[in-house]
């Protein structure tokens, strides 16, 4: 397994354990599968997150647990609303634009005006 990724809570420091507790107190985000959910940490960044059998990732976004997306073609990463606000369909490969539209529908997020009728 990748050396920067761990599911071993013994490798979490006190900061990361506090982040884990905050994550575990939250409901799973809309559209996040509950199949094989595991707590994990990126040892380089110190980010703590949930990952599931579908390779979805959920992280704290302010005070709520939210899906953290990776675009399938371009590889850009971020929370859905940020990816939608920072891009328009014209900025992205068609596959990435389609992915964001489908994610917005699955998560019940309204598309920004720049995404309408494109």
C-alpha positions in Angstrom: 0.0 0.0 0.0 1.0 3.6 -0.6 3.3 4.9 2.2 1.5 8.3 2.5 -2.0 6.6 3.0 -2.9 4.9 6.2 -5.9 3.4 7.8 -3.9 2.5 10.9 -5.3 4.8 13.6 -2.1 4.0 15.6 -0.3 6.3 13.1 -2.7 9.2 13.8 -1.4 11.9 16.1 -3.7 13.7 18.6 -4.7 16.4 16.0 -5.7 13.7 13.5 -7.6 11.7 16.1 -9.6 14.8 16.9 -10.3 15.3 13.2 -11.4 11.6 13.0 -13.8 12.1 16.0 -15.3 15.1 14.3 -15.8 13.2 11.1 -17.3 10.2 12.8 -19.9 12.4 14.5 -21.2 13.5 11.2 -23.8 11.8 8.9 -22.5 10.5 5.6 -23.0 13.1 2.8 -25.8 12.7 0.3 -24.6 10.5 -2.6 -21.8 8.9 -0.5 -22.1 5.1 -0.6 -21.9 3.4 2.8 -20.3 0.3 1.3 -17.0 -0.5 3.0 -16.4 2.9 4.6 -13.0 3.3 6.3 -11.3 6.1 8.2 -8.0 7.1 6.6 -5.3 9.7 6.7 -2.8 11.2 4.2 0.4 11.3 6.2 1.9 14.0 4.0 -1.0 16.5 4.4 -2.4 15.3 7.7 -5.9 15.2 6.2 -8.2 12.7 7.7 -11.1 11.4 5.6 -13.5 8.6 4.9 -13.1 6.3 1.8 -15.4 3.6 0.6 -15.5 0.7 -1.7 -16.4 3.0 -4.6 -13.2 5.1 -3.9 -15.4 8.1 -2.9 -13.7 10.4 -0.4 -15.5 12.4 2.3 -13.8 15.2 4.3 -14.8 18.0 6.6 -15.7 21.1 4.6 -16.1 23.7 7.3 -18.5 22.2 9.9 -20.0 19.4 7.7 -18.8 16.2 6.1 -18.8 16.6 2.3 -17.7 14.5 -0.7 -14.2 15.5 -2.0 -14.1 15.0 -5.8 -11.4 14.2 -8.2 -12.3 14.9 -11.8 -11.8 11.8 -14.0 -10.1 13.4 -17.0 -8.3 16.5 -15.8 -7.6 15.3 -12.2 -8.7 18.5 -10.5 -9.7 18.0 -6.9 -12.0 19.7 -4.5 -15.5 20.0 -3.0 -18.3 20.0 -5.6 -19.4 23.6 -5.0 -15.9 24.9 -5.3 -15.3 22.9 -8.6 -18.5 24.3 -10.0 -17.7 27.9 -8.9 -14.1 27.8 -10.2 -15.0 26.3 -13.6 -17.6 26.5 -16.4 -18.4 23.6 -18.8 -16.3 25.4 -21.4 -13.2 25.3 -19.1 -13.4 21.5 -18.8 -13.1 18.4 -20.9 -16.6 17.1 -21.7 -16.1 14.0 -19.4 -15.2 16.3 -16.4 -18.2 18.6 -17.1 -20.5 15.5 -17.3 -19.1 14.2 -14.0 -19.8 17.5 -12.2 -23.3 17.6 -13.5 -24.0 14.1 -12.4 -22.4 14.7 -9.0 -24.5 17.8 -8.5 -27.6 15.9 -9.3 -26.6 13.0 -7.0 -25.8 15.4 -4.1 -28.8 17.6 -4.6 -26.7 20.7 -5.5 -28.1 23.4 -7.8 -25.9 24.3 -10.7 -24.5 27.8 -10.8 -25.8 30.1 -13.6 -22.7 29.5 -15.7 -23.6 25.8 -15.9 -27.2 26.3 -17.0 -28.2 25.4 -20.6 -24.7 24.3 -21.6 
